[in-house]
Amino acid sequence: MMIEVEEDWRTPFIALITDQMVLEDKIEHEKLAQRSANYIVIGKELYKKAASTGILMKCIPRNEGINLLHEIHSETCGNQVASGTLVSKAFRSAFYWPTAVADAKELIQRCKGC
């Protein structure tokens, strides 16, 4: 049985910001460079600057984000919580990952109590 290992979405951002990495595909490099403008590396950690507040949100791997959503959801389960509410609570806790909205929707759809 093969276990699929998910690539860490943060790796290209960290490599670009800290190592000035250049992608062979110029178009992909330009996209990544534009998207990385909202990110900063402190130590070895990646942070995203929230556009509205300027607050730094720690970027976490998707599996940690899903675990965070489960934690938040377990506190509110039975209250018919919306996926947007889960995501906003995670983001207000200063954590970020790009698939948060889709992950929250999937969690709500699977929850028998919601």
N, C-alpha and C positions, 0 to 999 in steps of 0.2 A: 504494500500500500504506500503510495507516494503522498507526502504532505506538501501542500502548496505553500510556499513562503511568499508573503506579500511584500513587495518592494516598499521601502520606507519613502514616502512622498517628500520628506524633508531633505533627503540626501542631495539632490541636484541643487537646491537652494543654498545649502551650506557650502557645497563645493564651489559654486559660482561666487558666493560672497567672500569666503575665506581664502580660497585657492585661486581665484580669478580663472576658474575652469572655462574652457571654450569648447562648445559642442561642435562636432563636425558639420551638422546640419545648421546652416546660418539662420534659416527661418526659425527653427526650434530654439536656437540660442537667443535670438532677438525676443521671442515670446517669453522665454524664461527670464531674460534680463529685465524686461518690462515688469513682469509679475514680481520679481525679487525686490523691486523698489520699495515695497511695503514691508520688507522683512529686514531683520537685523540679527546678527549672531553675537551672543554674549557668552564668553567662555566657549563651550562646545554646544550650547543650546540655541535653537532657532526661535525667534519671537516675531510675531506679526503685529504691526502697528495698527490699532483700530482706527479706521478712517474718521469716525465721528468724534472720538475722544482723545486719540493719540496714545491711549493706554496700551502697554505691551502685553500681548497674550502669548503664553507659552505654547509653542507648536508641539503637538504630541502625535505619536503614531496612531493610525486608525483604530487598532485594537484597544489602545488605552482610552480613546475617545468613546468607543462603544461601551467599554466598562464603566466609564463616567456617566454615560447616558443611563445605563442600567441602575447605577447607584441613585441618580437623581429621580429616575422613574419609580424606583421601589419606595421612595419617600412619598410619592404623590399618586401611586397606583390606586385606582378606584375613584379618583377625582376627575376622570375624563380629561386628562391633560392632553393638550395638543402638541404635535411634534415641534412646532415653533417655540413653544414655551420651554420644552426640554433643551433645545439648542440655545435659547437666550440665557437660560440658567447656567449652562456649561460655559458660554462665552463670558457671562458676567463673573464667573469664577476665574476668568483670565486664562482659559484654555481654548485652543483652536486646532481644528483639522478640517481640510476642505470638503470632506464628505459628510459633515455633521448633519446637515438637513436630511439627506437621503437616509442616513443611518437611523435618525430619529423617526422618520416616517415608517421605516421597516420595523422598528421596535414597537411602535404603537399598533401597527397592523397585526403583529404576532401576539400581542398581549390579549389574553382572554378576559382580563378584568376591565379593559378599557372599552 
